[in-house]
Amino acid sequence: MSKTAKSVKAICRKNDKFLCVESPDSNALFFPSIAVSSFRKPDIEQALEKLLEITNNDELAISRQLAEGQSTNPRYYLCYCDYEINFLANGQCAIWLTQQEMAYHKWIPEDQKMADLVMSPLFEKSPYTTKTAVQLRANDAVGRTLEEIDFNNTEKQGNKSYPGNVIEHVWFDHPADNISAPDFPEAEVELKVSPIDIKKSKDGPSCIAGERLVLNTINYAKESTADFKTSSFWKKNRFIELMQYLRRIASEKGQSEDKRKYKIEYAHLLAMDDFAEPNFPQNSLLPLSEATMLRIEQDWNTIHQFMVENRADELTEGMTDTLAACTKGANNKQKSRQSNGARAKSRAYCFKQSFMTSLLQNYASDVHETTSLIKDIKQLQNRSCDSIILDYFNPFKGKSFTEIAEQFHFTIPKNISPKQTNFMLVDHMLGSNTSISKDPNDDYVSFDAEELKGIRVKTLPLFHGKPSEQFKIQSIPDFNDLINQKWDTDNCALHHLLETTKFLVFVFDNQNPNEKDKNPENIYFKGAAFWYMPASDIDIAEQVWKEDVEKLRNGVTLHYKGNRVYNNFVKASAHRVIHMRPDAHKSQYSKPAPNAQNSRKLPAKAHWINRPANHERYSEEYMTKQAWWINGAYLYSQIKDRL
């Protein structure tokens, strides 16, 4: 028995007119239709673009499914065209009519109900046809909790997108749409709802963006032929109504919470372009600076080049600074077609979390001035941001620590490590106009310069030209939490870090006769390089992660030999990009005590080989705390030609 053929119909709109076609048999009008292989979004978009002869250089904004026919087939989709087409792909003549003109015509029975809906004077009469109207409505939500907005509990709190659904569906009375068009097409405004978390530190609490801001899904094939101003990113997100709600204290993530108590704190129009609405409330406008827009365009060009070359499978979030391509789909496994037919992991454009935090600090913090390392923004028109930053360090390559310190007229303090010396010197190279903060757990520093927000700054020490240390990237605070993570989800801490993080690595070479000799006269600055882990190497890291997590889940093997305890985790000597190793200077295989905090509880009992008689000291339930490390030799091989 054959399956019923599937089809979709286009309710195509250009300004106040709608696209209709006349039946040669009955002279009745109908909405253009085309067969589809499935009702999956990519298949629907591709079919409608083919039907309406939309080329890669034009834009068809598919808004949402309006209604279904007598059964579930055909399905009707509201579309917006850049211009009035004259003919369909099958040669049929296109007729463009206003709602009033449509009323004077006969319609085929199948489309009569939909035609009545379209001809209604209330059809698509959104009150939010200007940016001002959208903003004033958004401003009215500020100070309200989601419970106060959705007082009838129409939205499901268990849904991950609950906050966004409450604002979109309830507050703006806007139905869920089908991604391609901005949420308010007449106003050219996209609606985004995003969380704010409170981060506590020794300097006091501060607001941070709770997550990256996910934008539109990338159509690799179509986007590969676009430029920045014709891209789906630009057309969809040129103006974003950004509504932010206070979610939680960042350290309390994972605890039970009532989402209905989330409160809308801010509402701003994030504008990447100019517009003329004299009554727009200016204190609600968040225009992006010329420098920011140049960096965004650079990031877009980086992502775009991978699409042009059909290498979308090599994209990672870590390769860009402000605008990124983040994974999309359930468990991050969904695939999308490239222009050559090959499939790559589906991704969406997003603004990185560090950039969203930087924006937030413009209006949620008493500190509004952010240091910029790029003094002439015209440089960004023909140079990458990374190359401009590296200019600060290049003049010092090959010089000893002592020579660099003398150049800045200061003496290197005694009894500090080469790493500490390195960061002191880096601060001077940058002009001492940035502040440095150190992460207490993962052994990296951050600079507050605008161009270095979100970038992890670390050192890679060498001894006579060879890496002398491994490269720590992430502590493992809880083994039980680790084994409950899944790699292809955002809750996997290591995958998230490798996928999203860009590093700035400083390399120094200890040329002293003995590695323990820290005489700065013989320690040389080799240079600096920006680096992110390539996608193919993230795949290798995935296998190491899965193997070691499985060992923890089933019981790690501990072997006592020669007054030392060895385990069966993947070693750096395996040359597999990353490895797990101790995160403490002193080992501990007993329960933590007030004066001994170097162990963590195991999720399953350890399998001992040659276990010592002192079982309290050498327990089955605890082992020395661990961390994830990038192999030093691997990292150096990645960057040495760029130093």
C-alpha positions in Angstrom: 0.0 0.0 0.0 1.5 3.3 -1.1 1.9 6.2 1.3 0.0 9.4 0.7 2.2 12.0 -1.1 3.3 14.9 1.0 3.1 18.5 -0.1 3.5 22.0 1.2 1.9 25.2 0.0 3.4 28.7 0.1 1.5 31.7 1.5 4.0 34.0 0.0 3.9 37.7 1.0 5.6 40.8 -0.3 4.5 44.0 1.5 0.7 44.0 1.3 0.3 41.5 -1.6 0.1 37.7 -1.6 1.2 35.2 -4.3 -1.6 33.3 -6.0 -1.8 31.0 -9.1 -4.8 30.5 -11.4 -6.1 27.1 -12.3 -6.3 26.6 -16.1 -9.3 24.3 -15.7 -11.6 26.2 -13.4 -10.1 29.8 -13.4 -10.1 29.4 -9.6 -7.2 30.6 -7.6 -5.0 28.5 -5.4 -1.8 28.8 -3.4 1.3 27.3 -5.1 2.3 23.9 -3.9 5.2 21.4 -4.3 5.7 17.8 -3.2 8.2 17.1 -0.4 9.9 13.9 0.7 9.2 14.7 4.4 7.9 17.4 6.6 11.3 18.0 8.1 12.3 21.6 8.1 15.3 21.4 5.8 13.2 19.5 3.2 10.4 22.0 3.5 12.8 25.0 3.1 14.5 23.4 0.1 11.2 22.6 -1.6 9.7 26.1 -1.2 12.9 27.7 -2.5 12.8 25.5 -5.5 9.1 26.2 -6.1 9.5 29.9 -5.9 12.8 29.9 -7.8 14.7 31.5 -5.0 18.4 31.4 -5.8 21.3 31.3 -3.3 21.7 35.1 -3.8 18.1 35.8 -2.8 16.3 35.3 0.5 13.1 33.5 1.2 12.2 34.0 4.8 10.0 31.1 5.9 8.1 32.2 9.0 5.8 29.5 10.3 3.3 26.8 9.5 -0.1 28.6 9.4 -2.5 25.6 9.3 -3.0 22.2 7.9 -5.4 21.1 5.2 -8.4 18.8 5.6 -5.9 16.3 7.1 -2.2 16.7 7.9 -1.5 17.2 4.2 -0.8 19.6 2.6 0.8 22.1 5.0 0.8 25.8 4.6 3.8 28.0 5.3 3.9 31.8 5.5 6.9 33.1 3.5 8.4 36.5 2.8 10.1 37.3 -0.5 12.7 40.0 -1.3 10.8 40.8 -4.5 7.7 39.9 -6.5 8.5 36.9 -8.7 6.8 36.7 -12.1 6.9 32.9 -12.7 7.1 29.8 -10.6 9.6 27.1 -11.3 7.0 25.1 -13.3 6.3 28.0 -15.6 3.0 29.0 -14.0 2.3 32.8 -14.0 2.5 34.4 -10.6 -0.4 36.7 -9.6 0.1 39.2 -6.7 -3.1 40.3 -5.0 -4.0 42.3 -1.9 -6.3 40.9 0.6 -9.2 43.0 -0.8 -8.4 41.8 -4.4 -8.3 38.2 -3.3 -11.9 38.5 -2.1 -13.2 39.0 -5.7 -11.9 35.7 -6.9 -13.0 32.1 -6.7 -10.8 29.6 -4.9 -10.3 25.9 -5.3 -12.1 24.0 -2.4 -8.9 22.7 -0.9 -7.5 26.3 -0.4 -10.8 28.1 0.4 -10.4 27.8 4.2 -6.9 29.1 4.1 -7.8 31.9 1.7 -10.5 33.0 4.1 -8.0 33.2 6.9 -5.5 35.2 4.7 -8.2 37.6 3.6 -9.3 38.4 7.2 -8.5 42.0 8.2 -6.9 40.6 11.3 -4.5 38.3 9.5 -0.9 38.9 10.6 -2.0 42.3 12.1 0.7 42.3 14.7 0.8 45.4 16.9 4.6 45.0 16.8 5.4 46.4 13.3 8.0 48.9 14.5 11.1 48.6 16.7 9.6 51.1 19.0 6.5 49.0 19.5 8.5 45.9 20.2 10.8 47.7 22.7 7.9 49.4 24.6 6.2 46.0 25.1 9.5 44.5 26.2 10.2 47.3 28.6 6.8 46.6 30.3 8.0 43.1 31.2 11.0 44.4 33.1 10.6 43.7 36.8 8.0 41.0 36.3 8.6 37.3 37.1 7.6 34.6 34.6 4.9 33.5 37.1 3.4 37.0 36.9 3.5 37.0 33.1 2.2 33.4 32.6 -0.3 33.6 35.5 -2.5 30.9 33.8 0.4 28.5 33.6 0.0 27.9 29.9 3.6 27.0 29.4 5.3 23.9 30.7 8.0 24.7 33.2 9.8 21.4 32.5 10.5 22.6 28.9 14.1 23.8 28.4 12.9 26.8 26.5 10.3 27.7 29.2 11.5 31.3 29.8 11.6 32.1 26.0 8.2 30.5 25.5 6.6 32.6 28.2 7.9 35.8 26.7 7.2 34.9 23.1 3.9 33.0 23.4 2.3 34.7 26.4 3.8 38.2 26.7 4.0 39.0 23.0 1.2 36.6 22.0 3.5 35.4 19.2 3.3 31.8 17.9 6.3 29.6 17.5 7.7 30.1 14.0 9.9 28.3 11.6 13.2 30.1 12.1 13.9 31.8 8.7 12.2 35.2 9.3 12.8 37.5 12.2 10.1 37.0 14.8 8.7 40.5 14.0 9.3 40.7 10.2 7.7 44.1 9.7 9.9 45.6 12.4 12.9 43.4 11.3 13.4 42.4 14.9 14.4 39.0 16.3 13.3 38.2 19.8 15.8 36.5 22.2 15.4 35.6 25.9 18.6 34.9 27.8 19.7 34.2 31.4 21.9 36.2 33.7 23.7 34.5 36.6 25.4 36.0 39.6 29.1 35.1 40.0 30.5 35.5 43.5 34.2 36.3 44.0 36.5 37.9 46.5 35.9 41.2 44.8 32.1 40.9 45.3 29.2 39.6 43.2 29.0 40.4 39.5 26.5 39.7 36.7 27.6 37.3 34.0 25.8 35.9 30.9 24.3 32.5 31.8 25.1 31.1 28.4 25.9 31.9 24.8 23.2 33.5 22.7 22.1 30.9 20.1 20.9 32.5 16.9 19.8 31.0 13.6 20.6 27.6 12.2 23.2 27.6 9.4 22.3 26.3 5.9 25.8 25.4 4.8 25.0 25.1 1.1 23.0 28.4 0.8 25.2 30.4 3.1 28.4 29.4 1.2 27.3 31.6 -1.7 26.4 34.6 0.4 28.4 37.6 1.7 28.1 39.1 5.1 25.3 41.6 4.2 23.3 39.0 2.3 23.8 36.2 4.8 21.1 34.6 6.8 22.9 35.8 10.0 22.6 39.4 8.9 19.0 39.3 7.7 17.8 37.4 10.7 19.8 39.1 13.5 20.5 42.6 12.4 18.2 43.8 15.2 17.7 41.6 18.3 15.3 42.4 21.1 17.4 41.0 24.0 15.4 40.3 27.1 17.4 39.0 30.0 16.2 37.3 33.2 17.9 36.7 36.5 18.3 33.0 36.9 20.6 31.9 39.8 23.9 32.2 41.6 26.3 30.5 39.2 27.7 28.2 41.9 24.2 26.9 42.6 23.8 25.3 39.2 22.1 21.9 39.4 20.1 22.7 42.5 16.3 22.6 42.5 14.8 25.9 41.5 11.4 27.3 40.6 11.6 28.7 37.1 8.5 30.7 37.6 10.4 33.0 40.0 12.9 34.1 37.2 12.6 37.8 36.9 13.0 39.9 33.7 15.9 42.3 34.6 16.7 44.0 31.3 15.3 44.6 27.8 17.5 46.2 25.1 17.5 46.4 21.3 20.8 45.0 20.2 21.4 46.9 17.0 24.0 46.0 14.4 22.8 48.6 11.9 21.3 52.1 12.0 17.6 52.8 11.8 15.3 55.8 11.9 12.5 55.7 14.5 12.5 59.1 16.3 10.3 57.9 19.2 12.5 54.9 20.1 13.5 55.0 23.8 17.2 55.6 23.5 18.1 54.2 26.9 16.9 50.9 25.6 19.2 50.9 22.6 22.4 48.8 22.6 24.3 49.6 19.4 27.4 47.6 18.6 30.5 49.7 18.0 32.3 49.8 14.7 35.2 47.8 16.2 32.8 45.1 17.5 31.1 44.9 14.1 34.4 44.5 12.3 35.3 41.6 14.7 31.9 40.0 14.1 32.4 40.2 10.4 35.9 38.7 10.7 34.4 35.8 12.6 31.7 35.4 10.0 34.3 35.3 7.3 36.2 32.7 9.1 33.1 30.5 9.5 32.1 31.2 5.9 35.4 30.1 4.4 34.9 26.7 5.9 31.5 26.5 4.2 32.9 27.6 0.9 35.5 24.9 1.0 32.9 22.3 2.2 34.8 21.8 5.4 32.0 22.5 7.8 32.8 19.3 9.6 36.0 21.1 10.8 34.2 24.0 12.4 34.4 24.6 16.2 33.3 27.4 18.5 36.9 27.9 19.6 38.2 29.2 16.3 36.4 32.5 16.6 36.1 35.2 19.3 32.7 36.9 19.2 30.4 35.2 16.7 30.7 31.5 16.6 29.2 28.3 15.0 27.8 26.2 17.9 26.5 22.6 17.6 22.8 22.2 17.0 20.4 19.3 17.4 19.6 16.6 19.9 22.8 15.3 21.5 24.7 17.5 19.0 24.5 14.6 16.4 22.2 16.1 13.8 23.8 16.5 10.4 23.3 19.1 7.6 24.1 19.0 3.9 27.0 21.1 2.4 27.1 22.4 -1.1 29.0 19.3 -2.3 26.4 16.9 -0.8 28.6 15.8 2.1 27.0 16.1 5.5 28.5 17.9 8.6 27.4 18.3 12.1 24.5 20.9 12.2 25.5 24.2 13.7 23.9 27.6 14.5 25.4 31.0 14.7 25.8 32.2 18.3 27.3 35.1 20.2 29.8 33.6 22.6 29.1 33.7 26.3 32.2 35.9 27.0 30.9 38.5 24.5 27.4 38.4 26.1 29.0 39.0 29.5 30.9 42.0 28.1 27.7 43.5 26.7 26.0 42.9 30.0 28.6 44.8 31.9 27.8 47.9 29.9 24.6 48.4 31.8 24.7 46.0 34.8 28.0 47.1 36.3 29.4 50.3 37.7 32.4 49.8 35.5 31.7 50.7 31.9 35.2 51.3 30.6 36.8 48.3 29.0 40.4 48.3 27.9 41.0 47.8 24.2 44.3 46.7 22.8 43.5 47.9 19.3 44.1 51.6 19.2 43.3 52.1 15.5 40.1 50.2 14.5 40.9 50.8 10.9 43.5 48.0 11.3 40.6 45.5 11.6 39.6 46.3 8.0 42.6 44.4 6.6 44.1 42.5 9.5 42.8 39.9 11.9 42.3 40.8 15.6 44.8 38.0 16.5 47.6 39.3 14.4 47.2 42.8 15.9 47.4 41.4 19.4 50.5 39.3 18.7 52.3 42.5 17.5 52.6 43.4 21.2 54.7 40.4 21.8 56.7 39.8 18.6 59.4 42.4 19.4 60.5 40.5 22.5 60.9 37.0 20.9 64.3 35.5 21.5 65.1 37.8 24.4 65.8 36.5 27.9 63.6 37.3 30.8 66.3 39.5 32.3 66.7 41.5 29.0 62.9 42.1 28.8 62.7 43.2 32.4 65.6 45.6 31.9 63.8 47.1 28.9 60.9 47.9 31.2 63.2 49.1 34.0 62.2 46.7 36.6 63.9 43.8 38.5 62.4 40.3 38.5 61.6 39.4 42.1 63.4 36.4 43.6 61.7 33.2 44.5 58.9 33.5 42.0 58.3 30.8 39.3 59.1 31.3 35.6 55.3 31.2 34.9 54.7 34.1 37.3 57.6 36.0 35.8 56.2 35.3 32.3 52.8 36.9 33.2 54.5 39.9 34.8 56.5 40.4 31.6 53.4 39.9 29.4 51.6 42.6 31.4 54.5 45.0 30.7 54.4 44.1 27.0 50.8 45.0 26.9 51.6 48.4 28.4 50.4 47.5 32.0 46.9 48.8 31.1 45.1 45.5 31.6 44.3 43.7 34.8 45.1 40.0 35.3 42.9 37.4 37.1 43.9 33.8 37.8 41.6 30.8 37.9 42.3 29.0 41.1 41.5 25.5 39.7 42.5 25.3 36.1 45.9 27.1 36.2 45.2 29.8 33.6 44.9 33.6 33.7 42.5 36.0 32.0 43.1 39.6 30.9 40.3 42.1 31.0 41.1 43.6 27.6 38.1 43.6 25.3 39.8 41.5 22.6 40.9 38.8 25.1 37.6 38.3 26.8 36.9 34.5 27.0 40.4 33.6 25.9 42.4 31.4 28.3 46.0 32.6 28.7 48.5 30.0 29.6 52.2 29.2 29.4 54.0 26.3 27.9 57.5 25.9 29.4 60.3 24.3 27.4 63.7 22.9 28.6 66.3 23.2 25.8 63.6 23.3 23.1 61.4 20.5 24.4 58.2 20.7 26.5 59.0 20.2 30.1 55.4 20.1 31.4 52.0 18.9 30.4 49.3 21.5 29.8 46.5 21.4 32.4 43.1 22.5 31.1 40.4 21.3 33.5 40.2 20.0 37.1 37.8 17.1 37.9 36.1 18.1 41.1 33.8 15.1 41.3 34.3 11.6 39.8 30.6 10.7 40.3 29.5 13.8 38.4 32.0 13.0 35.6 30.6 9.5 34.9 27.1 10.9 34.6 28.1 13.3 31.8 27.5 12.5 28.2 30.1 13.6 25.7 27.8 14.9 22.9 25.8 17.2 25.3 26.6 20.6 26.8 26.7 19.1 30.3 30.0 17.4 29.4 32.5 19.9 30.9 35.6 18.7 28.9 33.8 18.6 25.5 32.3 22.0 26.1 35.8 23.4 26.9 37.5 21.8 23.9 34.7 22.8 21.6 34.4 26.4 22.7 37.8 27.6 24.0 40.5 29.6 22.4 43.9 29.8 24.1 46.7 32.3 24.0 49.8 30.3 24.7 53.1 31.9 25.8 56.2 29.8 25.3 59.5 30.2 27.2 62.6 28.1 27.0 64.8 27.3 30.0 68.3 27.1 28.7 69.9 26.7 32.1 72.1 23.6 32.5 69.6 22.1 35.0 65.9 22.2 34.6 65.4 23.2 38.2 67.7 26.2 37.7 65.4 29.2 37.2 68.0 31.9 36.5 66.1 34.4 34.3 69.2 35.3 32.4 69.0 31.9 30.6 65.2 31.7 30.2 64.1 33.0 26.8 60.8 34.1 25.5 60.0 32.1 22.4 56.8 33.9 21.4 53.0 33.6 21.7 50.3 32.0 19.6 46.6 31.7 19.5 45.3 28.2 19.4 42.2 26.1 19.5 41.9 22.3 19.3 41.0 21.1 15.7 37.8 19.2 15.4 39.6 16.0 14.3 41.7 16.1 17.5 38.6 16.7 19.6 37.4 13.4 18.2 40.5 11.7 19.5 40.0 13.4 22.9 36.5 12.0 22.9 37.7 8.5 22.7 40.2 9.0 25.6 37.5 10.6 27.7 35.1 7.7 27.1 37.7 5.1 27.9 38.8 6.7 31.1 35.2 7.5 32.2 34.4 3.8 31.6 37.3 2.8 33.8 36.0 5.0 36.6 32.5 3.6 36.2 33.7 0.0 36.4 36.5 0.5 38.9 39.9 2.0 38.1 42.9 -0.3 38.4 45.5 0.8 41.0 48.9 -0.9 41.1 51.3 -0.4 44.0 54.8 -0.7 42.8 58.1 0.7 44.1 56.4 2.9 46.7 54.2 4.5 44.0 50.7 3.9 42.9 50.0 3.6 39.2 46.6 3.6 37.4 45.3 2.4 34.1 44.2 5.7 32.7 45.5 6.7 29.2 49.0 8.1 29.6 50.6 11.1 27.8 53.0 8.5 26.3 50.1 7.2 24.3 50.3 10.4 22.2 46.5 10.7 22.1 46.1 14.5 22.5 44.9 14.5 26.1 45.2 12.4 29.2 44.1 12.3 32.9 46.7 12.7 35.5 47.0 13.8 39.2 46.0 17.4 40.1 47.9 17.4 43.4 51.5 17.7 44.4 51.1 14.9 47.0 49.2 11.7 46.3 46.3 10.5 48.6 44.3 7.3 48.5 42.4 7.8 51.8 39.3 9.7 52.8 39.9 13.5 52.9 40.7 15.0 56.2 41.1 18.6 57.5 44.8 18.5 56.8 44.7 16.3 53.7 42.4 17.3 50.9 44.0 15.7 47.9 41.7 12.8 47.3 38.2 12.3 45.7 35.7 9.6 46.2 35.5 7.0 43.5 32.1 6.0 41.9 33.1 2.3 42.0 35.6 0.4 44.1 39.1 0.4 42.8 40.8 -2.8 41.7 44.1 -3.0 43.5 47.2 -4.9 42.4 49.7 -5.5 45.2 47.7 -3.4 47.6 49.6 -2.4 50.8 48.5 -3.8 54.1 47.4 -0.3 55.4 44.0 -0.3 53.8 43.0 2.9 55.5 45.8 4.7 53.8 45.3 2.8 50.5 41.5 2.7 50.2 39.3 1.1 47.6 37.0 4.1 47.6 39.3 7.1 47.2 42.2 8.2 44.9 44.3 11.3 44.3 42.2 14.0 42.6 42.7 14.2 38.9 42.6 16.7 36.0 42.5 16.7 32.2 45.7 17.7 30.6 46.7 18.4 27.0 49.9 16.6 26.0 52.7 19.2 26.1 54.5 17.7 23.1 51.2 17.6 21.0 50.5 21.3 21.8 54.0 22.4 21.0 53.8 20.6 17.7 50.6 22.5 16.9 52.0 26.0 17.6 55.8 25.9 17.2 55.8 27.0 13.5 53.7 30.0 14.4 56.0 31.3 17.2 
